[in-house]
Amino acid sequence: MTPTQASSAARTAILNRVALEFSTPVKFLKRVGERVAAGLAERGVHTVEDLLYHLPFRYEDRLHPKPLSSYRAGDMASLIGEVRATSMVRTRNAPIFELTVALTPPKADSEAAMAGLLAAPPAILESVKCLWFHGKYLQDKFRIGQQIALYGKLEPSRSGSAPHAAPGAIKYKMVQPTFEILPDANVTGDDAEFTMLEMGRIVPVYESLGGKTPWGAKLTSRWLRRVVWAVFKDLAETNTEADETLPRALIERLGLPSRMEALRTLHFPPAGTDIAELQAARTAAHRRLIFEELWYLELGLELKRKRLRERSGTAFHTDEKVREALKQVLPFKPTKAQKRVLGEIVADMRTPQPMRRLLQGDVGSGKTIVALEAALVAIENGYQVAMMAPTEILATQHFLAARKLLADAKSPSTGKPYRVTLLTGSLDTRSKKEARGRIFRGEADLAIGTHALVEEKVEFANLGLVVVDEQHRFGVQQRFRLMRKPGADGHASEPDVLVMTATPIPRTLALTMYGDLEASVLDELPPGRTPITTRRLDGKRAAEAWEFVRKQVEQGRQAYIVYPVIEGERDDQAELDFAQDELALPEEEAKPKKKPAKQAKLIATEDKPAKRTSKPKLRSATEAFDELSNGPLSGMKLGLLHGRMSADDKEVTMARFKRGELDVLVSTTVIEVGVDVPNSTIMVIEHAERFGLAQLHQLRGRVGRGAAKSYCVLLTGPKITPEAEQRLDAMVRTQNGFELAEFDLALRGPGEFFGTRQAGLPEFRVANIVRDRDLLELAKLEATRFIEAQDAKITREDKEAVWARLKQQWQRRYGLVEA
């Protein structure tokens, strides 16, 4: 059935009062229509099924509300009460709207208490004051006597928290709480039916879908509750059940509820549901939907691996000439970890199936030398190798390192020197054309470059191995495009692929993002690497840091000093965006077209007007270079390195620093990866609170590469958010990259762990891979069991239904190729 026919059939079904189906477009639902449906479509909600999978992100217990006395300052509280007073306080900076709410905690028999709330409230026991900055838009929103639900952080009120506060004084306040005006128990008409959705029960709260109704009202949680309730009511009246998406035998063996039961329970939890389990997404209904989502993901990844094992690739030989080639380039005695990992890679390369392997290693563990050894295996077998890096400076560093390492080496197979070619976007047209020509004619054994390598104009003569460095900075599609590069004969080759990352990846992320790859881990540092002492210093004590740098330089050492910006107030680097989220100023709610920024910390009491927190000015690399050269580090040889310099200037500056012609390198994060100067023993990071944890760890890894004791100093600004405090404390506490990665994942969540949305992570509707690690492991186990047909109770019909759904989900939801 075509989309047009489906739409027509759905319209006829609605008009004839035929049962709704999960595939029915949302525009046919009551309170939706064409206009609202168009807005919902922009947010991925097209059908009834999509709407029902827009699950509540939290719940409010309006059946058993907790009294205020059971909370402590700093808690997130869900409160119900009655509006007692409103006022608009004029201040020099912004108007503040104040609302006083009298709370009515329930008695032991909460159902009777809630009945009392719907009628006349009992005696007032406690009150809370709410403050909204720029709150003029709320002036006519409330009236005395209204019932209201509040959700926000409780902060101590100065008057109520005083040692000799009068009895009944307001103890807590809420700044910028979310609120919902509750319905009047005496309403009639259409609204009467929905009163029971708002009171006397556990109430779902939804993330906004944005947009407005045709009459201009926002699509609030209340609107969503009514629409979803009506959907379930229609489905129940016609005995329509959701199609089951898991095999019946699997559901029974794992003790999972049906799909329909899980959805209904999560939207409208029955009385007696554990509110703590709801908030933590640990109910049986949550586990059912989470497992389903992760199971289909792991099923797709497992199927890709199975199909890959069935493909024909190149079986590389490792004879004496290959071993002789490897011996030429080993600059040091390899670690046991490097030997083990190289053995795993070579074992894969020997098989006739294409290798798909992930090489993980902490900073300085020697990934690059292992990758170059793998490259020599392919080259000695007569194949070309492509190495793709995320930035030009890293690609150039790989090129220079490879050229230096192979400078005196000759291929035992051909007796000729190895030919290394660089291809990046900044090369002039003539140089690019020449590089592409060498690659096409097979005159380049190793082609190193940026995303320029995946351009359609680039054709390899005989591509045998692809090495992708810092994979998380590339889109998944880019990786596959390079993997399937056409050869000289015009046919897509099936080269081996080695994906390297210096960002240690927690197992949960590896199972989702790299689930189609086998993993090798370099968990041992090469000889000579020394532990790094990390210290935090307030920016006011910067003079101590500069004195320490001077002493290190006097001992013949070198130093890095890193800044988050190049020059001025603005910059185009991602680390600034990361910090701006935490320090953003509040936006007025009356401007719904803009995405609200996170609330900045505003200091206010009932008696003292609020002051807006101003964003602290950042010292830039160029400013610091001038100040340090003429001030604390005068007399030393300083160099400046940043991303806006030309490739040649970067190379010259780095070469001077490596040769020891510069004592101190003032830089932005362009030195984050790939820079190796063993004589550098101190890393100073200014405005360290503005960097992500992975960045801080990568930057710290630039020192400690020699035998001398090394140090990392984290200089901080005056404003540090709680999240930044946790990052800085973790940096001081441990140097273990995998431990830091697990902590960073838990702190930021999977969506931001890599700092980019094109990292290849699927957009989950229910699952959270940090929270749901146990279910991810179970899903992987059960997916393997299903593919290998280990459960004889699963019927053929169920298997066919699963494969059909997998194909549809893989293409539409996960967006990955080669399902």
N, C-alpha and C positions, 0 to 999 in steps of 0.2 A: 504494500500500500504506500503510495506517495505521500509526502507531507501535506499536500493540498487535500488529498482524499481523506487523510486522517483528521485534518482540521474540520472538514465538512461533516465527517461522521460524528465527530465529537460535538459539533454545534447541534446536529440533529438529535443526538442523545440527550443533550441538556434540555432542548426544547420539548422533547417528548418525555422528560422526567425518567429517562433510562439511567441505569446505575452509572456512577462515575467510575472511571478506570484510572490506574496510576499514570497511564500515558495521556490522559486528557490535558490539553493545554490550560494553563491557569486562567487565561482570559475568559473562560466560560464559568468561572467560579463567581458566586455572589460576592459583592464588594470588591471585585477585581476589575474586570473589563479590559478593553483594548489598551487604554492609556496606561493604567497601572502595570499591566502585563508587559508592556514595552520596557518600562523601567526595571521590572524584575528580571527580564531577559538579559539586561546588561550585567546583572549580578549572577547569572548562571541559573536562574530559576525559570524554567520553561514549562514544566509539567507539574501535575499533582505530586508525582514522586519527588521531584526536586524540592517542592515546597515542604513536604513532610520530612525531608532530610535536612531542612534548615532547623536544626534542633536547638533547644534552649541552651544558653551558655552558663546560666545559673538559675537557682530557684529561690523563691522567698516563702518561708513557712508562715503563711497567714492562718494556719490551722492551730499551730502551737508557737506563737511569737514569743521570743525570749524577752524577759524584762530587762530594762536598761542596767539594773544592778548586776546582771550576770556577765556584762562586758567589761573590758579594761581599755584604757587609753591606747590607741593604735589599732584596735580591732576594726575589722569591716563589719558593720552592723546592719541588720535588716529590721526596721522598726515600723510600727503602726501607731497612729495617733490622730489627734484632732487639732486642727488649726486654731490657735488661740490669739495670735497677734501677728501683724505684719507692719513693716516700716521700711522706708527708703532713707538710707544714711548717705548724705552728700559728703564726699571727701575731695581733696585736692586732685587726686589721681583718677578716681573712678567712683561712680555710685555703687553702693553696696546694698543689696536687698536682704533684709533680715526677716526670718520667719520663726516664730515660736510655736512648737508643737508639744501638746500635752499627751503623754503616752498612757495607754491603758493596757497594762499587762494582764494576761488572762489568769483566771483562777485555775485550780487543779483540774476541774472538768472543763477542758478547753472548748468543747463543742458549745456548751452553755455560754462560756465566755465570749465566743465568737458571735453567738446569737445576740448577746448583749451589745457587742460592738455594732451590729447591724441595726440595733434599736438605740436606746439611750445608753451612753457609756457610763461605766461605774465611776467611782470617785477617782480623781486624778492623783497619781502617785509620783510621777516623775515627768520632767520636761527636758527638751533638747532644743538648742537654738541652731538654725541653719543660716549660712551666709553664702550669697552668690555675688561675685564681683562682676561689674558691668551688668548688673541685674535689673536694669530699667524695664526690660522686656517682660519681667515677671510681676510688675506692679499691679496689674489687674487680673492676675491668674488665679489668686486664691480668695476665699471668703471665710469668715469666722464660722467655725462649726463643721467645716468639711473634714471628711476622713481622708487620710493621706498615708501612703506607704513610702518610706525613705530607705535609701541604701547608700552608705558612704562610710568614710573613716571617722571614727570618734576621736576627737582631740579634746584635751582638757580645757575647760573654760576658766579664765583667770579668776573670775569672781567666785565660781562654785568650787574651785580647787584650793582656795585660800585656807590657811589653817583654822581660822575662826569664821568660816562661811556660815551665813544664816541658814537655818533649816529650810529646806525647799528651794535653795539656790540652785540655779542651773549648773550642773556639774560638767556636762559635755556639750560640745558644739560639733557641727558637721560643716565642712567647707566644700561648696560645690557638689552636694549630694545629688544623685539621681532621684527622681520622685515620680510618683504616680498618684493622681487624684482618684480615690476609690468611688465606686458608684453609690448613689443614694439607694438605700434599701427599699424606698417607697416608689421607685420608678415604675412606669408602666410601658406597655407597647413592646417594640422589638428589644429594647435594652433590658427589659425585665428578665429575659431568658439568660442573659449573659452576666447578671449580677453574681451568680454562683461561680463564675470563672475567676472573679477578682477577689473574693472573700471566702473565709471559712475553709480553705484548702491550701495545698502546696501549689504555688502559682509559678508557672514557667516565665522566664525573662529571656528575650531574644536579642541577639545582636541586630542592629538596624539594617534593613535592606535598602535604606535610602528611599528617595522619591516621595511623592505625595499622592493623595487620593484626588479624583477629579474635582472635588470641591476645595482642595487646597490644604487639607489636613495631613500631618506627617503619618507615615506608615509606622506606627508605634508598636510596642509589644502588645498593647491592648487590641489593636487592629489585627495583628497576627493571630492572637489567641482566638478571636472570634471567627476568623477565616478558617483556621485549622479545625476548630471545634465543629464548624458547619460541615467541613469535609468528612470528618469521622462520623458525624451524624448521618450524612447521606450514605456513606459506605455501609453503616450498620443497618440502616433501614432496608437496604436491598441485599443484605447478606454478602456484600462484596469483600473478598479477602485479597490481600496482596499476594502476588505470585511469590512462591517460596524460591529463594535464591541459593540456598545451600542444600546439598543432598540430605534427604530425610535420615538416612543412617548416620550421617555425621552429626546432625542436630541431636539425635537420641543419644549417641555415644558421649557427646560432650555436655549433655544436659542443658541445651540452650533453648530459650523461648522461640516461638515463631516470629517471623519478621513483622507481621501485623501487630502482634501482641507487644513486641518491643517498641515499635513506633508509637503506639497508643499510650503505653506506659510512660514513655519519656516526655511526651507532650502534656499529658494530664495524669501525673502520678496519683495513684489511689491513696486514700488515708492509710497511715501505717507505714508508708515507704520511708526508709531511713534517709533523712535529709542530708546527713554527712556523706552517705554513699552516693546520693544524687550529685552533690557538689563535686565529689571527687571522680565522677564518672565510673563508679565501681559497681553499679547495680547489675543484675542479670541482664536487663534490657540493654544497658550500655555495652556490656561485654559481648553480647550477641552481635550488635551492629559493628562494633570495633573489630571483632574477630573476622566478620564477613569481609570488611574492607581490606584488612591486612592479608587475609587468605587469598583474595583474588589478586592482590598485588604480588604476593610471593608465588602464586601459581603462574602468573605471567612471566616472572623472572626465571622461575625454574624451567618453564617451557622454553624460554629463550636459550638457557644453558643446554638443555637437551637437544634442541635443534642445532645449536652451534657444534655440539659434539658429533652431529651427523654430517656437517659440512666438510668439504675438502679444502685443506689449506696446504701449507708447505711443510714438509718434513725436513728440517735442517739437519745436516750432518755435523758432528763434532769430532773431527779427526785430529791428527797430530798437528796439522797446519793451523787449525783453529786454536788449539792449546798454545801453540807458539805465538800466535798473534796476541792472545790474552796476556801472556807473560811480558810482552814488550811494553804494555801500557800500565802495568801495576806499579804505581809510585810508592806504595807502602805495603806492608804486610796486611792482608785483608783480615777483618774480624771474623769470628765464627759465624756471626749473623750474616755478614756479606757472603761468605762461602755458602751458607745454607740457602739464602735467597737466590743467589746466582744458580745454584743447583736446581731449585724449583723452576726458575725461568727457563733454563736450558732443557730441562725435562719436558716442559710444555712445548718448546720450540722443536723438539725432536719428533713429536707426534704429528700425524698427517692432518689433525684438526687445527683450526686457527686458535692461537693463544689469546685469551682475554684475561689479563692478570693486573691486579692492583698492587702497586709497590708503596707501602706506607713506611715512613721513617721519620723520626723526630729530627729537629734541626741538627745538622752536622753529622748525621749517621752514615753518610756516604752513598746516598741514592744515585747521584749522577754518575759515579764511577761504575756502579753496577749496571746502569742503563747503557753506558758506553761499551761495556763488555758484551752485553746482549747485542748491541749494534754490530760489534765486530764479528759475532757469530753469523749474523745475517750477511754482512758484507763478504766474509770469507766464503760464503756459499753462493756468491754471485748476485746478491740482491741489494737493492737500495734501502736506505733507512731514512724516515722522516721524524724529526723531533720538533714538536710544537710547544711553544712557551706563551704565557699570557701577555707578556709585555715585551717591548722592543729591547729594553735594557737587559732583561733576563735572557732573551734570545741571543743578544750580542755576547753576553757573558758565557753562555753555553758554547757559542761559536768560537770565542777566543780560547776557552778552556779546552775544547775538543782539538782545536788546531795546535795548541801548545802540547797537549798530551800525545798527539799523533805526529808531531813535527819530525821526529827522528825515526818514526816507525815505518816499516814497509810491509806490504801484504805478503805473507809467505806463499800465497797462492799465485799472485801475479808478479811479485818482485817489484811492484811500483808503490809510490807513496799513496796514502789515503787522501781522497779528494773531498773536502768539506766546503759546502756552499751555504751562504746566508741569504735568506729572503724575508724581508720585512716591508711593511707598508711605506716607510719613510725613504726607502731607496729611490733614487731618481729613475725615470722611465727606462733609460738605457740599461742601467744596472739590473733592474727587475727583469727586463727582456733577456739579458745575458744569463741571469741565474735560472730563469725558466727554461731557457734553451739547454743549459747544461743538465738540468734535471730530466728533461724530455729525452735527450740523446744518451742518457745513462752515464754522463761524464761527471756526475756528482754521486759519490758513495753515500754521503751523509748530508741531508738537506735540513738545515736548522732555521726555524722562522717563527713568526707569529701566526695569527689567523689567515695571513696572506697565503699560507700553504694550502688552504682549503678552497681558494678561489678556483672558478671553473677553468681559468687559463692555465692552471698548473697541472701538468700531466707527467706522471712518472713512467720511466721506461720499464722498471721491474721492481715495484715496491714490495718489500718482504716484511718490514717491521715498522710499526708506528709507535713512537714514544710520546705520550702527552704529559707534559709537566704542569703541575698545579691545576689538575683537571677541574677542580670546583669553580674555576673562573671561566670555564667554557660552557656553552650550552650543550646539552646532550646531542642535539642535531649536528653540531660541529664535529663532535667526536665520530659520529657515524659517517659523516661526509668524507672525512679523511680515511676512515677505515675502508670505504668502498671506492677509492680513487680509481678511475680508469687507467689502464696501462697503455703501452704504445700500440697494442692491437685493438684498443677501443673498448675492451671488456673490463668490467669492474673486477679488480683483484680482491683477494681475501687475505690480507696481510695479518701477521700476528700483531697484537696490540698490548703495550705495556703502559699503564696509567700510573704516573708518579704523583704523590702528594706529600708535601712537608707539613701539612696540617694533619695531625693525628686524628683519625676519624673513629668515634665511638662505634661499637659493634652495631648498635641500633641504626645508626645512619648508614653504615656499610651495607646492612641487610636491605635497605630500601634504595639508596642511591646507587650503590655498586653491586646490587644483588646478582647481576649477571656476570660478575667477575670473580675469579679466584683471588685470594688475598695472600700477600707475603708481607711480613713485618720485619723491618730492621730495628731491633730493640737493643742494640749495643753500639756505643760510641767508639770510634777508632782510637787507637793508642795516642796519647799525647793531649787528648781533650781534657780540660780541667773543669771542675765545678765552678759555677759563677755565683758570687755573693751578690744578692739583690737587696737594696735598701730604698726606703721611701724618705723623701725630704720635702717639707713644705717649701713652696717657692720663695718664701721670705729668707730661707737659709741657702739660697742658690750660691752665695759667695763661698760656702764650704765646698760645694760641688766643684766650682771652678778652681779652687785651691788644690783639690784632690787631683783634678785633671792636670794641672801644672806640675804637680809632683810626679805623676805617672810619666809625663812627657820628659821630664828631667832625667828619668831613669831609662830613657830610650824607647818608651812605649808610645802607642798612638791611640787616639780616641775618636769616637763618633758622638755627635750631638744631634739629636733628631727633633724636628718640629712638625706639627700637624698641617701647617699651611706654608705655601711658598712665599706669598707677599700679600699685604693688605688685609681687608676684612673678609674677603670671600675667596673661595677656591673650589675647584671641581673634584676634589678627592673624596672618596667614600667615607673616610674616617670622620670627616667633619659632619656629614649627614648623620652618622651614628651618634655623635655627641649631641647634635642639635635636638634630637628627639627627646633627650633627657632634660635639656635645659630650656625647652621652648616656652615662650610666654603663653598664657591662656588666651584663647580666642573667645570672642563674644558669641554666646549661643544663638544670638539673633541672626547670625550669618551662616545658615545651614549649608550654603553652597560650598563652603570651604571645609576640608577635612579637619576635624578638631585636632589640635596638637595635644600632647600629653600635658596635664596640668602642672605648671611650675609651682614651686613651693612659695606660697604667699603668707606672710606673717601678719596676722591680724588678731585682735581680741575685740570684745564687745565695746571696749573703751578706746581702742587705738586703731585708727584707720590702717587699711592694708597698704603695703608698698609693693610695687611690682619688682620682681627680681630682674635686674638687667643682666644681659649676657656678658660675661667677662671678656675683655679684649685679649685676643691671642697674640703672642709674639710669633712673628713669621720667621722662616728660615733666612730670608734676605735681611730683615731687620736685625736678627740676632747675629748674623755674620758680621755686619758692620759694628754692632755694639761690642761684641766679644773681641773683634780684631783691634778695636781702639780702647778697650777697657780691660776686663779681667784676664784676657788671654793675649794681651798685647805682647809683641815680641816673638810670638810663636808663628808657625807657618800654617795658616788656615785655608781650607778649600771649601767651595760651595757646590752642592749637587742637588738638582731637583728635576722634576719631570718635564719642565718646559724647555730645558736645554736641548740642543741638538744632539743627535746620537754621537757625533764626533766629539763634541765638548764633554759629554758624559764619559766617553771612553778615555779621553785625555786626563780628566780629573781623577778617575778611578785608577788609571795607570800610575799617575804621580803618587797617589796615596799608597798603592801597593809597593812602589819602589822606595817608600819612606821619605819622599820629598815633601810631604805634607804631614804635620803633626796631628792636626785635628780636621775631621771632615764634618762640616755642618750640612745637614741633609734633611730631606723629607723622607717619606717611606719608600722611595725608590731603592733603598738599600735593604728592603725587607727580606728579600730572598736572593740567593745566589752569589752574594759577595763574600769572599774568603780572603781575609788579611790576618794571618796568624799573629802578627805583632800588635794587633789592636787588643787592648786589655780593658778598656772602659767604655761603656755605653751610657750616655746621659739622655734621657727622654724627657723633654719639657712638655708640660700640659699632659702628663701621662694619663690623667683621668679621662682624656678625650679619645683615647685609643681603645679598640676592642682587645679582648684577652688574647686572641690568636695573633693579632698584630704585635702586641707587646712581647709575646713569646718568640715570634719570628725575629723581631728586632734584637732581642737579647741574644739570640743565637748567632749574631754577627761577631760576638766576642767569645772568648774561651776556646779559641781554635789553636792556641799554642800551648807551650808548657808553663807559661807564666800565669800567676793568679789573676783572675779577671773579675770585673765588677760591673753591675748595672745599677744606675741611680735613677729612680723615678721621681722627678720633680713635679709637684702638683700645684694647681691654682687654688684660689680662695674658695671656689664653689665646687664641692664634690658630692655627687648624688649617692644614695645608698647603693645603687648598682655598681657605680664606679669604685666605691669603697671595697666591695666584695671582689672585684677584679684585681685591684691593687693588692689586697691582702693575699689573694691566691698566688699572685706573682712572687711575693716575698716568701710564702710558705713552701712552695715546691718548684722544682725545675723540670719535673716530669711532664712531658708534653701530652701524653695520653690522659693523665690525671687532670690536667688543665682543660683538655678538650671535653671530657665528661662534665666537668664543672661548668664550662662555658655553654655546653648544650643545655644543661639543666637551667642555667641562668637566663639565657636568651630564647630558648626554644628552637625547634628545628627550622622554622621559617627564616630566621635571621642568622643561623649559625655560620653560614658561608658568606654572609654579607651581600648576597645577590639572589634574586628570585629565579635566575636562569640556571641554577645549580643542578636542575634535573630532578628535584624532589617533587613527587606527585602532590597535587592539592587534595588533601584528605578532607572528607566531609565530617567524619566522626572521630577518627583515630588521631592520637598524638603520640609520636614514636618515643618521646621522652617518658611520658606517663605510662604508656602501654607496652613497655618492654616485654613483660611476661607474655602478653598476647601475640606480640610479634614473633617471639621464639616459637610459640605454639603454632602460629599460622604457617611458619616456614616448615616445621615438622610435618604438619598435616598436608601441606601442599605437596611435599615430596612423596608422602604416603599415597596421595590421590594419583599423582602422575605415574607412580610405579604400580598402581592398581593393587595395593596391599589390602584394601577393604572390600571383601567379596560381597558385602551386603549392599553396596552402592549399585543401583540399577543402571542399565544402559541408558534409559531415558533421562535419568538424573545427570549422567555424564555428558550427554549431548546438550542438555540445557545449560550445564556449567560452561562448556566450551563456547556455546553461542553467546552467553552473557560475558564471558571473558573477552571475546573479540570486540564486543560492543563497548565494554568498559575501557579496555586498553586503548582503543582508538579515540574515544570521546573524552575520557576523564584524565588518563595519565599522560596522554600526548607523546608517548614514546614510540619509536618506530620498530619495525621487525617483530611484531607480536608473534 
